[in-house]
């Protein structure tokens, strides 16, 4: 198991915050009977998504002796970094957006959460159906959700056929040590979604990236980043060179929490929401979490893209519509697991 005494990720968020970015991880609880979430924010300097959610549940009295651990078997590998270094040198091409409703603008001097945010919660029966479809067809819930999220935002792109690049965080707990289990344990893999790709294609590509140890390459790149000065880090962020590719946003799923419903504290009751921070170099933050068998989707946009809640609300509406259509279709069809080998 890798033992890393200090956090190589936090310095990047310190710099982003100094540059005027709001780097709070968004969490929300929708109490029973309420229509509006109680939003809570934890700085990414101090936590990652899994750690932050665990911290909030523990503060509310939940007993969580162990946070979710990495499931992929690939061991830590510095060789993966060497093999991936050419990626960091490739030119960066941003996907262009069509004009979007701007909404009320935020003063640039004031750090505050993004105003453009929308969410949806599937009930337990709907969540079970989504899981059933994914299990039946041999792909992950992540691949299924990412496919339909990308399709939902395509009408807002200048070229709807553009390849859409995403950053997908990978939880390294279980293979990396820290002084506390709620700290930053997150690396990432990159995904580039073409308009013609199926859920099966996305599933294969994600697992191919994990099989190449891309998450370890990026983790050791963070470690190598210790050699960069603060000024160098600022320039890398401004020039979209701090990651292996430019990303339209981050797609993060915190996984399945308390399926047996053992957490009964009043301050934990209800559905929970989550979204990763947004940055000028990564303008969408899409987050998913399943708490007590109810899956939630949350999508927020950077103020430089839009401050209108109507924009992500439209995307989430399309996202849910695409999911519902595919669930209905796939439940009626025979399993398509064999397509994975095609």
C-alpha positions in Angstrom: 0.0 0.0 0.0 1.4 3.4 -0.9 2.1 5.7 2.0 2.0 9.4 1.1 2.4 11.5 4.2 1.4 14.8 2.6 -1.4 15.7 0.2 -0.3 16.5 -3.4 -3.7 17.6 -4.5 -4.6 20.4 -2.0 -2.0 22.9 -3.3 -3.7 23.0 -6.6 -7.0 23.9 -4.9 -5.3 26.5 -2.8 -4.1 28.2 -6.0 -7.5 27.9 -7.7 -9.0 29.6 -4.6 -6.5 32.4 -4.7 -7.3 32.9 -8.3 -11.0 33.5 -7.4 -12.4 30.0 -7.8 -15.0 28.7 -5.3 -13.6 25.2 -4.5 -16.3 24.0 -2.1 -17.7 20.5 -2.7 -21.5 20.8 -2.8 -23.6 18.5 -0.7 -27.3 18.8 0.0 -29.8 17.1 2.2 -33.5 17.0 1.2 -35.4 16.4 4.5 -38.5 14.3 4.3 -41.4 16.4 3.1 -39.2 19.3 1.9 -38.8 20.6 -1.7 -35.6 22.5 -1.2 -32.2 21.0 -0.2 -30.2 22.2 2.7 -26.9 23.0 1.0 -23.6 22.4 2.7 -20.1 23.0 1.3 -16.7 21.6 2.3 -13.5 22.9 0.8 -11.7 20.5 -1.6 -8.5 21.5 0.1 -9.6 19.5 3.1 -11.7 16.7 1.7 -12.5 14.7 -1.4 -16.1 13.8 -2.3 -16.2 10.5 -0.4 -14.4 12.0 2.5 -16.6 15.0 2.7 -19.8 12.9 2.6 -18.5 10.6 5.3 -17.6 13.7 7.4 -21.1 15.1 7.1 -22.7 11.9 8.0 -20.4 11.3 11.0 -21.0 14.9 12.2 -24.7 14.0 12.2 -24.1 10.9 14.4 -23.8 8.1 11.8 -21.4 5.3 12.6 -19.1 4.9 9.5 -16.1 2.9 10.6 -14.8 2.5 7.1 -15.3 4.6 4.0 -15.7 3.1 0.5 -12.5 1.5 -0.9 -11.1 1.2 -4.4 -12.4 -1.9 -6.2 -10.1 -2.0 -9.3 -7.1 -4.3 -8.7 -4.5 -2.3 -10.6 -1.5 -1.8 -8.2 0.3 1.6 -7.8 2.6 2.1 -10.8 5.1 4.9 -11.6 5.7 3.2 -15.0 2.1 4.2 -15.9 3.1 7.9 -15.5 6.1 7.5 -17.8 4.0 5.9 -20.4 1.4 8.7 -20.2 3.7 11.7 -20.2 3.1 12.4 -23.9 -0.6 13.0 -23.2 0.3 16.1 -21.1 2.2 17.6 -24.1 -0.7 17.3 -26.5 -2.5 20.5 -27.6 -5.7 21.3 -25.7 -8.9 22.0 -27.6 -11.9 23.3 -25.7 -15.4 22.3 -26.8 -17.3 25.4 -27.8 -20.8 26.2 -26.4 -23.7 27.7 -28.2 -24.9 31.0 -26.6 -26.5 30.2 -23.2 -28.9 32.2 -21.0 -26.5 34.1 -18.7 -28.6 34.9 -15.7 -27.7 37.3 -12.9 -23.9 37.8 -12.9 -21.8 37.2 -9.8 -19.3 39.9 -8.7 -15.9 38.6 -9.7 -14.4 39.6 -6.3 -16.9 37.5 -4.3 -16.3 33.8 -3.8 -19.6 32.0 -3.5 -21.3 28.8 -4.7 -22.4 28.6 -8.3 -25.9 29.9 -8.8 -26.6 27.6 -11.8 -27.5 24.2 -10.1 -30.2 21.6 -10.6 -30.9 18.2 -9.3 -33.1 15.1 -9.4 -33.8 12.3 -7.1 -34.9 8.8 -8.2 -37.0 7.0 -5.6 -36.1 3.5 -4.4 -38.1 1.7 -7.1 -36.7 3.8 -9.9 -33.1 3.3 -8.6 -33.7 -0.4 -8.5 -34.8 -0.4 -12.1 -31.7 1.5 -13.2 -29.5 -0.9 -11.4 -31.4 -3.8 -12.8 -30.9 -2.5 -16.4 -27.2 -2.1 -15.9 -26.7 -5.5 -14.3 -28.8 -7.1 -16.9 -26.8 -5.6 -19.8 -23.3 -5.9 -18.3 -22.3 -2.3 -17.8 -21.9 0.0 -14.8 -24.4 2.6 -13.5 -21.6 5.1 -14.1 -21.3 4.3 -17.8 -25.0 4.4 -18.2 -25.4 7.8 -16.4 -22.4 9.4 -18.3 -23.8 8.4 -21.6 -27.1 10.0 -21.0 -25.6 13.1 -19.3 -23.4 13.7 -22.4 -26.4 13.3 -24.7 -28.4 15.7 -22.6 -25.9 18.6 -22.9 -25.1 18.1 -26.6 -27.9 20.4 -27.9 -26.1 23.2 -26.1 -22.8 22.7 -27.9 -21.9 24.7 -31.0 -21.1 21.4 -32.7 -23.4 18.6 -31.3 -21.1 16.0 -32.8 -18.1 17.1 -30.8 -16.1 14.6 -28.8 -16.9 15.5 -25.2 -14.1 15.1 -22.7 -14.8 14.3 -19.0 -12.7 13.9 -15.9 -13.9 10.9 -13.8 -12.5 10.8 -10.2 -11.2 7.5 -8.9 -11.2 6.8 -5.1 -7.8 5.4 -4.0 -8.8 4.4 -0.5 -7.4 1.0 0.3 -4.2 1.5 -1.7 -3.1 4.9 -0.4 -2.5 6.0 3.2 -3.3 9.4 4.7 -3.4 10.9 8.2 -7.2 10.7 8.1 -9.6 8.7 6.0 -11.6 11.8 4.9 -8.7 13.6 3.2 -8.0 13.7 -0.5 -7.6 10.2 -1.9 -8.8 11.0 -5.4 -7.1 10.6 -8.7 -8.9 10.5 -12.0 -9.2 8.9 -15.4 -10.1 10.8 -18.6 -13.0 9.9 -20.9 -13.8 11.2 -24.3 -17.3 10.6 -25.4 -18.2 10.5 -29.1 -21.7 11.1 -30.3 -22.0 7.7 -31.8 -20.7 5.7 -28.8 -23.0 3.3 -26.9 -23.1 2.7 -23.2 -21.1 -0.5 -24.0 -18.4 1.6 -25.7 -18.1 4.0 -22.8 -18.0 1.0 -20.3 -15.2 -0.6 -22.3 -13.2 2.6 -22.6 -13.5 3.4 -18.9 -12.3 0.0 -17.9 -9.5 0.1 -20.5 -8.3 3.4 -18.9 -8.3 1.7 -15.4 -6.6 -1.3 -16.9 -3.8 1.0 -18.2 -3.5 2.3 -14.7 -4.3 5.8 -15.9 -5.5 6.7 -12.4 -2.1 5.8 -11.0 -0.3 7.8 -13.7 -2.3 10.9 -12.8 -1.8 10.3 -9.1 2.0 10.2 -9.6 1.7 13.2 -11.8 0.2 15.0 -8.7 3.2 13.8 -6.8 5.6 15.1 -9.4 3.8 18.4 -9.2 5.5 19.0 -5.9 8.5 20.1 -7.9 6.6 22.9 -9.6 6.6 26.3 -8.1 3.4 28.1 -7.2 3.8 30.4 -10.2 4.3 27.4 -12.5 1.1 25.7 -11.1 -0.8 28.9 -11.8 0.3 29.0 -15.4 -0.5 25.3 -15.9 -4.0 25.9 -14.6 -4.6 28.9 -16.8 -3.3 27.1 -19.9 -5.4 24.0 -19.2 -2.2 21.9 -18.7 -2.7 20.8 -15.1 -4.5 17.6 -16.3 -3.9 15.0 -19.0 -6.6 16.7 -21.2 -9.0 19.7 -21.1 -12.3 18.6 -19.7 -15.8 19.9 -20.2 -16.4 19.0 -16.6 -16.1 16.4 -13.8 -18.5 13.4 -13.5 -18.3 11.9 -10.1 -20.3 9.2 -8.4 -19.8 8.7 -4.6 -21.3 5.2 -4.8 -23.8 3.3 -2.7 -24.3 4.3 1.0 -26.2 2.6 3.7 -28.4 0.2 1.6 -29.5 -1.6 4.8 -30.8 1.8 6.2 -28.9 1.4 9.4 -28.4 5.2 9.6 -31.4 6.6 11.5 -30.2 9.9 12.9 -32.7 12.7 12.2 -30.0 14.9 10.7 -29.3 12.2 8.1 -32.9 11.5 7.1 -34.0 12.2 3.5 -32.2 12.1 0.2 -28.7 13.4 -0.3 -27.2 15.4 -3.2 -23.6 16.0 -4.2 -21.7 17.8 -7.0 -17.9 18.4 -7.5 -16.6 21.9 -7.7 -16.5 23.8 -11.1 -13.5 25.7 -12.4 -12.8 27.9 -15.4 -10.9 25.0 -16.9 -13.7 22.6 -16.1 -17.1 24.3 -16.2 -19.5 21.5 -15.4 -19.7 19.5 -12.1 -22.0 16.4 -12.3 -22.4 14.4 -9.1 -24.3 11.3 -8.2 -24.7 9.5 -4.9 -27.0 6.7 -3.8 -28.1 6.9 -0.2 -30.4 4.3 1.3 -31.2 3.0 -2.2 -32.2 6.4 -3.7 -30.0 7.7 -6.5 -29.6 11.5 -6.9 -28.2 13.5 -9.8 -26.8 17.1 -9.3 -25.4 19.3 -12.0 -23.9 22.7 -11.6 -22.2 25.2 -14.0 -19.3 27.7 -13.5 -20.4 31.3 -13.4 -18.3 32.0 -16.5 -20.6 29.7 -18.4 -23.9 30.7 -16.9 -25.5 31.9 -13.7 -29.0 30.9 -14.7 -30.5 27.9 -12.9 -32.7 27.3 -15.9 -29.8 26.1 -17.9 -28.7 23.1 -15.8 -32.4 22.5 -15.0 -32.9 21.9 -18.7 -29.9 19.6 -18.9 -31.1 17.6 -15.8 -34.6 17.3 -17.3 -33.1 15.9 -20.5 -30.7 13.7 -18.6 -33.6 12.1 -16.6 -35.7 11.8 -19.7 -33.0 9.9 -21.5 -32.4 7.6 -18.5 -36.2 6.9 -18.2 -36.5 6.1 -21.9 -33.5 3.8 -21.9 -34.6 2.0 -18.8 -38.1 1.4 -20.2 -36.6 0.2 -23.5 -34.0 -2.1 -22.0 -36.3 -3.7 -19.5 -38.5 -4.7 -22.4 -35.5 -6.1 -24.4 -33.5 -9.3 -23.9 -30.1 -8.9 -22.2 -27.4 -7.4 -24.4 -24.4 -8.6 -22.4 -23.0 -10.4 -25.4 -22.5 -7.1 -27.2 -19.6 -6.3 -24.9 -17.5 -8.8 -26.7 -18.4 -7.5 -30.2 
